Amino acid sequence: MSIPQAPDPVKLVIGAVTAEKTLLLEVAGQLERLFGPLDIVSAWMPFDRTDYYAAEMGPLLWRRMMAFKRLVDPGRLAAVKIATNELEGRWAEAGRRRVNLDPGILSRERFVLATGKNFSHRIYLGDGIWGDLTLIFHLGGFDPLPWTYPDYAAPEMRAFLALIRKKYVVDLKAAPADAAGNGNQP
């Protein structure tokens, strides 16, 4: 018989895709109000491995990844996705988003993105949100899976997430035993 136990807190990571780099200053400020101070922020990466958002946001898009200092309860991922969806709507114009926010959680073992779309490999989290197992940590690095989005499978993204993981392992050792239960909302 397995005995239920509380999970370790995880690192909240949010990716932002936009054509308007200056908009991210305002977006990041609002994310910090919701989730606490930023810890690690990536350089701008071209979002050019798919044209999924081109019709909505334009053909020349950029991604920036943001990790937050405060560790969070992994069970809060659905609430974080709902909050980021609301923020996307706040900056939308004429029914088109100007920024796409992809929240995820990073642990020692994996990186999971939140999504509002069901698929065979996604687990329902609640409130219309699924968890997408995007990368697994194996033999010192993050490995993509057959369904991993091309930009998350890219070597530069996996290297950046590995950097965040190194910081997370240090933060986890320093975290109080009840770290998963505290912190900001959602």
N, C-alpha and C positions, 0 to 999 in steps of 0.2 A: 504494500500500500504506500502510495506517495503521500507525503505530508505537505499541505500547502504552506508556502512561505512567501514573505514579501520580497519583491525583486529589488536589486540594486537600483539606485537612481541612475539616470542616463543623462547624456549631453544633448540638449536641444540644439538642432542645426536647422536653419531656414535658408533655402536658396531663393533668390529673387531674380526673375527674368524681366527685362525691360529694354525698351529702345531709348529711354530717357535716363541717363546715368545720374543727372542731378536730382531726379525724383527720389532716388534711393536715400538721400540724406533725410528727407522727411519720413519716408517709410521706416528707415532704421530707427529713427527717434521714437516713432510710435511703437515699434516692436520692443524697444528697450523699456518703454513705459509699461508694457504688458508682461514682459518676461525677464526684466532685469538687464544689467549691463552686458554688453558684448564682450567676448573673450578673445576670439580669433576671427578675423575677416579675411577672405581671400582677395587676391587681385581680380580684376575683371577678366572673365573668360568669354571668348566669343561663343554665342549660342548658335552654332552652325552645323550641328550633327543631325538636325531635323528641321523641317519648316512648319511644325505643328502649330505654332502661334503666329505665323507670318500674316495670315488673313486678318487676325484680330489686332496685332500690335505692330505689324510692319516687318520687312524682310531683314533688317539689320538689328539683331538683338544681342544682349549681353547678359551674362549670369554672374552674380556675386554670391558667395556663400558666407553665412554668418553663424558662428557658434556662440552660445551664451554661457556666462560664467556659472550661473546657478544650476546645479543639477536638479532634474525633475523626476517625478514619478512617471514611469513609462505608460501607465494607465491614463495619463492626461493627454495623450497624442490626439485623440478625436476632438477634444475641446480646443486644443491649439489650432487644429485645422479649421474648425468652425470660426475661430477668432481671425485667422489669416484670411479666410474667405470674405469675412465682413470688411477687413481692411482693403482687399482687392476692390470690392464694390465702392468703397469710399473714394478711391482715386479713378474709378471708371468714368469715361466720358462717352456719351451717346451709345451706351450699352456695350462699350468695348473697354476691356481692361487695359490699363497702362502699365500694370505690374502684375506678374504672376508670382505667388508665394508658395513654395514647396516646403512645408515643415517635415522634419524627420527626427528620429531619435537614434543616437549612436551609443552602442554599448561595447564591451570588450569583444563580443561575439558577432555583432551584426550592425547593419544600418538599415532602418525601416523608414520608408516614406509614408505619409498619409495621403489618401486620395478619396474622392467621392465616387470613384468608378470601381465596380466589382469586376473580378476576373478570377480565373481558376486558382491562381497562386496567392490570392489576397485573402486575408482573414478579417471578418467583420469586427469592428471595434465598438460600434454603437453610434447612434445619432446620424446614420447615413454615411459613416466614414469607415473605410477599410485600411488595413495596414499592408503595405507592399514590401515584402522582404526583398530589398534591392541589392545588397552586397553582404557577403559573409567574410569574416576575418579568418584567414587560414594561412599557416606557415609564414607569419610575419607581414601579411598584407591583405588588403580587401580584394576579394575575387567577385567578379560579376557572375550573374546567373543567366540562363537562357533568355529571360524576360527583362533583364536590366536595361533601362533606358540608355541609349548610346552615349549621352553626355555623362551619365554616372559611371559607365563602363570605361570611360576614357582614362588613360594613365594619369593625367594631371589631376583629375578629380579624385581618383583613388589615392593618389599621393597626398593631396590636401586633407582628405578624410583620415588618412593614417596619421597625419600630424595632429589633427584634432583628437584622435584616439590616444596618442601619447599623453597629451595634456589631460584628457579625461581620466586615464589610469592614475595619474598623479593626484588629480582632484578627488577621485574616489577614495584614495587612501586617507586623504585629509578630511573627508566629509564625516559629519556626525552620523551615528547609527540610524537616526530617523530622518536623514536628508531627503528621502523620497517623498515624505509626507509634508514637507514645508515648502516655502517659496511663494512666488506670486501666483496669481490666477492667470488664465483659466487652468 
